[in-house]
């Protein structure tokens, strides 16, 4: 039996540091309970713990964004979930990327992930607990999307190289 009951009351639907702090703490508590339960139930799916840790980290990232002066002024007092579509935050490019990644990945379980880095390194991660049942389908889908992504990067680099070469030639022609 657990010594602490998990809170089940809803987190406010307001964009504020306090809301993301509350959500972070609930994810931390739930992950601790999951870790405790896994001791007696090793077959318990670890995917949920991964998602809870992701929620924990994402909340920290969003809280950091919300604490930046310009953003803090914009959300002073909180922003309701149903705020006007015209409402916008003064986010930097890095902050927009962070919010986009948090939104896109959400709470989905990632079966397979490949990261192609600018230095040419390619890192692939596979969650074998979930990928085994449909390994061939997942790998086929993953390979297809990876080929598309790498072709896109190759096109971007070729375009950049051609533009740089053209600019350099026109500079030398002067």
C-alpha positions in Angstrom: 0.0 0.0 0.0 1.2 3.5 -0.8 1.9 5.9 2.0 0.8 8.9 -0.2 -2.4 9.2 -2.2 -2.0 10.6 -5.7 -3.9 13.8 -6.3 -6.6 13.5 -8.9 -8.2 17.0 -8.9 -7.6 18.7 -12.2 -4.7 21.0 -12.9 -6.0 24.5 -13.8 -6.3 25.2 -17.5 -4.3 28.4 -17.3 -0.9 29.0 -18.8 1.2 30.0 -15.8 4.4 29.0 -14.0 2.2 27.7 -11.1 0.2 25.5 -13.4 3.3 23.9 -15.0 4.9 23.6 -11.5 1.8 21.7 -10.3 1.8 19.4 -13.4 5.5 18.8 -12.9 5.1 17.8 -9.3 2.2 15.4 -10.2 4.3 13.8 -12.9 7.2 13.4 -10.4 4.9 11.8 -7.8 3.4 9.5 -10.4 6.8 8.5 -11.6 7.9 7.7 -8.0 4.8 5.5 -7.5 5.5 3.8 -10.8 9.1 3.1 -9.8 7.9 1.8 -6.4 5.4 -0.5 -8.2 8.0 -1.8 -10.6 10.0 -3.3 -7.7 7.2 -5.8 -7.0 6.0 -5.9 -10.6 9.0 -6.0 -13.0 6.8 -6.8 -15.9 5.2 -3.3 -15.5 5.6 -1.3 -18.7 8.4 1.3 -18.3 7.0 3.4 -21.2 4.8 5.2 -18.7 7.7 6.2 -16.6 9.5 7.6 -19.7 6.4 9.7 -20.5 6.2 10.9 -16.9 9.8 12.0 -16.9 9.2 13.7 -20.3 6.3 15.6 -18.7 8.6 16.6 -15.8 11.3 17.9 -18.1 8.9 19.6 -20.5 7.3 21.4 -17.6 10.7 22.7 -16.5 11.5 23.9 -20.0 8.1 25.7 -20.3 8.5 27.2 -16.8 11.9 28.6 -17.8 10.3 30.2 -20.9 7.4 31.7 -18.9 9.9 33.2 -16.4 11.8 35.2 -19.1 10.9 38.9 -18.5 9.1 39.6 -21.8 7.1 36.4 -21.6 6.4 36.8 -17.9 4.9 40.3 -18.5 2.7 38.9 -21.4 1.3 36.1 -19.2 1.1 38.0 -16.0 -2.0 36.7 -14.1 -2.2 33.7 -16.4 -3.6 33.1 -19.8 -6.9 31.1 -20.1 -6.9 28.0 -22.3 -9.6 29.6 -24.5 -7.7 32.9 -25.0 -8.2 34.8 -28.2 -6.4 33.4 -31.2 -4.8 36.8 -31.7 -3.0 36.4 -28.3 0.7 35.8 -28.9 3.8 35.5 -26.8 7.1 37.2 -27.4 9.0 33.9 -27.9 12.6 33.6 -29.2 13.3 31.1 -32.0 14.7 28.6 -29.5 11.7 28.9 -27.3 9.4 28.4 -30.3 11.3 25.2 -31.2 11.0 24.0 -27.6 7.3 24.6 -27.5 6.9 22.9 -30.9 8.8 19.8 -29.8 6.8 19.6 -26.5 3.6 19.9 -28.5 4.6 17.4 -31.3 6.0 14.7 -29.0 3.4 15.2 -26.3 2.8 12.0 -24.4 3.3 9.5 -27.2 5.5 6.6 -26.7 8.5 6.7 -29.1 9.2 3.3 -30.5 12.1 4.3 -32.7 14.0 7.5 -33.1 16.9 8.5 -35.3 18.7 11.8 -35.0 20.9 13.0 -37.8 23.3 15.6 -36.4 24.9 18.4 -38.4 28.4 16.8 -37.9 27.2 13.7 -39.8 26.6 11.5 -36.7 23.4 9.5 -36.8 22.0 8.1 -33.5 19.1 5.6 -33.5 17.2 4.7 -30.4 14.8 1.7 -30.2 12.3 0.9 -27.5 12.5 -2.9 -27.9 9.7 -3.6 -25.4 7.3 -2.1 -27.8 9.0 -2.6 -31.2 9.3 -6.4 -30.9 5.7 -7.2 -31.7 5.6 -5.2 -34.9 9.4 -4.9 -35.5 9.3 -5.2 -39.3 6.5 -2.7 -39.8 8.1 -0.2 -37.4 11.5 -0.6 -39.0 10.0 -0.3 -42.5 8.1 2.9 -41.6 11.2 4.3 -39.8 13.5 3.6 -42.7 11.1 5.3 -45.1 10.8 8.4 -43.0 14.5 8.5 -42.4 15.3 8.4 -46.1 12.9 11.3 -46.7 14.4 13.3 -43.9 18.0 12.7 -45.1 17.0 13.5 -48.7 15.6 16.8 -47.4 18.8 17.6 -45.4 20.9 16.7 -48.5 18.8 19.0 -50.7 19.2 21.8 -48.2 23.0 21.4 -48.0 23.3 21.2 -51.7 21.2 24.4 -52.1 23.3 26.1 -49.5 26.6 25.0 -51.1 25.4 26.2 -54.6 24.3 29.5 -53.2 27.6 30.0 -51.3 29.6 29.0 -54.4 27.6 31.4 -56.6 28.0 34.2 -54.2 31.8 33.5 -53.9 32.1 33.4 -57.8 30.2 36.7 -58.2 32.4 38.3 -55.5 35.6 37.2 -57.3 34.2 38.4 -60.7 34.2 42.0 -59.4 
